[in-house]
Amino acid sequence: MLFRSGHLAHATEADTAFLDALGLHTIFDFRNAADIKLEGPDVTLRGVRNVNLPLSDPADGAGFWTMVREGDLKTLRELLSEGRAEKRMIGSYRSIITTRLVEHGRILSDMAEDSSPVLMHCSAGKDRAGLSIAVTLLALGVDQETIEADYLESAAAHRRYKIWRKGDPSDSSDPMSPEVMALLLPLFDARAEYLAAAFATIEETWGGTERYLAEGLGLDPERRERLRERLLTG
């Protein structure tokens, strides 16, 4: 009933056949315009509703990908070393929780009505999609330890977003050197402290999950019960 993935832009014929077999009703694509320009639109699946619901700003997305793909070692050190990459990620998770209330409220409401089975994805499938799945699981009453375990599945090396960087043939430096990859790793890794920051933001801002769902996301008891009935039956 509930799936999470990276983007579907490069799906092969075999991938598409697998996705078709899931019987999806809706795909929520949380990428912004910069992500889609870089990676391409999702593959089309028969009879599936595609909803693009950006959870980050296109300008931020363009700047992020420019840094990742074109930033030289000096720039990356200035922006990402000494814990700055981790702080960037924690700030992003906190911001998504507090600024994307309308979007997360819509996702839950849609699923409570007629939008399941559903697949949620962003680019890598761990941050915007990971948080949206976490919010959904909170609404279903799943405990935070279980949500964290699901989220951390994205930390497996074979599930990580494949980083690609531009290189200048006249430049002897390696754009994929171990130091560069180490600087970028926190941006593409799933870490418990990132999700913990989101949970802490809910506690600090609303005093707990119940008020967050009800007051922040507008999820009333009747709609929440319909959500549970749709996703937890069978």
N, C-alpha and C positions, 0 to 999 in steps of 0.2 A: 504493500500500500504506500510505502514511503521510501524513496530512493534518493541517494546523493551521489553526484559525480563531478568530474571535471567537465569542461566544455565539450560540446558534441560536434564542433565544426569540422573535425578531421575524421569523423567516423567512417570506417570502411563498410563495404557491403555486409561483411559478417557482423560488424558492430550494429549496423542498422537492423539486420534480421534479429539479433538478440534483443535490441531495444523494442522492436515491434512486438516481440513475444511477451513483453512485460504487461501489455494491456493498459498502457498509460492513458489517462484522461488529459492531464495537463503537465507541461514542462514550464517551470519557472526558471528563467535565465536572468541571473542577477548581475550580469556584466554591464558595464557602461559602454558608451559609444566608442571610446578609445580601445577598449578590449576587443570589441567586435570588429573594428577596423583592422586591428592587428591579427586576430585569429580567424575571422570570418564568421558568417552566420551559422547557426545550428543546422545540422542535416534535417531534412523534412521527414517526419514520420506520419504515416497514414492515419487520419482520424484523430490526431493528437493536437490539442490546443497549445500553442506556444505563447507564453506571456513574458515579455521583456520587462523586468522590474528592477532597474539599476539600484544597487545599494551602495554605490560610491560615485563621486563626481567625475565626469569625463576629463576635466582638467587635471585632477589628481591622478587619474589613470594614465593620461598621456605622460605626465611628469615621471610617474613611477616606472613605466616601461622604457622611457628614455634613459633613466638612471640605470636600470637593470641591463639593458642591451647595449648602451653606448658609453656608460660612465667609465672613466679611466680609473686606475688604481688609486691615484691621489684623491679623486672625488669620492670614490667609494669609502676610502678610509675616513675622510672628513664626515661623511653622512652616516656611516654604519658601524664604525669601530667603537670599542669601549662601551658596549651595551646600547649604543644608539639605535641599532636595528631592532633590538628587542623592545625598547621603549616606544619606537614607532609602531610596532605591531600591537602592543598593549593599548596605546592611545587610539589606534584604529578600532579595536574591538570595543573599547568603551564608547567611542563616538557612534558606532553603528547601533548600539543598544539605545542610546539617548536620542539620536536624530532620525532613526528609521522606524518610528512607531507606526506611522500610517501604513508603510509597506508591510511590516510584520503583521499588523492587524488585518490587512487585506488578505494576506496569505492564509492566516488561520480561518478567517471568515469564508474564503473561497473553498477551502478544504472541508469546512463544516457543511457546506451546501452540496456541491456536486463536482468538485475538482480532484477527486482521487480515483485511482492511484495517481500519485504525483511524483515527479522527479525534480529535484532542485539542484541547480549547478551555478557556478560562477566560472572562473578560469581554471583554477586548480582544484576547486571543490572542497576547500578546507576552511576558508575564512568567512566570506559572505554566505556561502552555502552551509558551512559548518555551523555558523551562528543561527541561521534560519532553522536548521534541523534541531539545534539545541533548544530554541524557543518553542518549536512544535512539541518536542518531547517534554519540556516543562509543562506545557498546557495539557499534556496527556497524563501528567502525574508521575513521570519517570524521575527517579532520583538522580542527583547530580553526578554521583560516581559512575553510574551506567552511561549517562550522557558523555562524560569525559572519556570513558573507554571507547565509545563509538567514535568520538571526535579524533582520538589519538590513532585510530586506524590509518589516518592520512599521513602519519609520520613514517610509515613504511617506505623504504627507499623506492620501491617499484611503483608506488602510488604518487610520488611527488611530481610536480609540474616540471617538465623538461626545459631547463634553462638554455636559451640560445643567446649568444652575444656576437655583436659585430666585431670583426677584427680588421686591422689595417695591415695589409701585406708588407708595407714598408716599415712597420713597427716591430721590433724584436720582442716586445713584451707579449706575454701570452694572455689573451682575453679570458681564457678559461683556467688560469693558474690556480693552484690550491688556495692561495691567499684570497683571490677574488671569490672563489666558490665559498670559502669560509665566511667571508663578509656577507655574501648574499644568502647563505643558508637560513639564518633566522627568519627571513622574509618568506621562505618557501617551506618551512618546517611547521608541523603542528605541535604546539607545546602546551602543557597543562597550565602554565602561568597565563597564557593568553586567554584561554577560556575562563580561568579563575577570575581574571580582571572583568570579564563580562558579567559573571555571576555577582561579583562584588559591587559592580555598578548598579545592578538591580537592587541589591540590598541597600546601598547608600542612597539611592534616588527615591525608591518606592517603599523601602522597609521590608521587602519580601516579594516572593513570586506572585502571590495572590493579588496584591495591589497592582503590581506591574501588568499582569494580564488583564485585570478588570479596568483600571484607570489609565494605564499607559496604552494598551492595545485595544481597549474597548471590547474585550471578549466577555460577554455576559454569560451567566450560568447556563442558559438554554442553548446558546451556540456552542459553548464548551462541551456540553453533554452530547450534542450532535456530532461534534468533532471526535469525541471518544467513541461514539457508536460507529462512525464511519471507518476509523483507523484501527480500532482494537477488536472488532468482531471477526469471526471466522477462524 
